[in-house]
Amino acid sequence: MPRYFFHINANGRHTADEIGVNLNSPNDVRDAVSWTLPAIAMEEKQRGHRSYIASVRDERGQVVYTATLTFTDTWH
C-alpha cells in the first residue's frame, strides 16, 4: 500500500508530515484532503480572507496532488 505525506500550509503556517499515511488509491488521497482542509478551516479562529493548501507527496518525495481551499468572510 502506498504511503503519502500531507504537507499543509494554513495562512502562511507550514506543517510538514514526516510520518505519512498508507492509502489504497489516488482517490483516497483526494478524499483525505477534501476532509482535512475544511476541518482545519473550521478550527481556526482567524476571520477574513484565509487560504489553505495541501501538497501531497509520495514515498519518492514527488508531489502527486495539490489542493487549495480559500475562504473569505465579510460582515455587511
N, C-alpha and C positions, 0 to 999 in steps of 0.2 A: 504494500500500500504506500503510495507516495506521501512524502512529508512536505508540508507547506509552512512558510513563515510569513506572518502577517505584521507588516510594519505600518504603524498608524501615525498620521500627522493630524493633530486636533488643534486647529487655530495656532499653528506655529510650534506646538509642543510635539516633539517626535518621540515615539516609543518603538524600540526595536524588539522584535520577537527573536529570542535566542534559542527557544525550545522547539517551537513549531508544533504542528498537529498533523496527524495522519488523516487523509481524506480519500475517499474512493474515486472521485472524478472531478473534472473541472467544474461541473455543475454544483458540486458540493462546496467548492471554493466560493463560487458566486453566491450561493445561498448563505454561507457563513458571513461573508462581507455584508450582504443585504440585511442581515440581522444586527451585525456588530456596529456599523456606523450610526444608524438611528438610535441604538441603545446608548452609545457614547453621547450623542447629541442631547438625549433626554436627561442624562445625568449632569450635564454641565449647567452651571448657574449663570453663565455669561448670556447676555442678551444682545440683540442687534445682529449684525452680519457674522455668520460663523461658517467655517469650512472644514470638512473632514475628508481626509484622503487615506485610502488603504492601498498599499503596494504589496502584492503577494509574490514571494519568491519561492522557487522550487529548491530541491536539495543541492542543485548545482550553483545556486545563487542568482539564477536568471529571473528577472521579473516576468511573471506569466499572466498577471492580472492586475489591473488598476481600476479603482472606482473612486468617485468623488461625490460627496453629499454637501450641498450648500444650503444653508438655512438663513433666512433674513426675516426678522420680525420688527414691526414698527407700530407704535400706537398712534392713532389719529384722533 
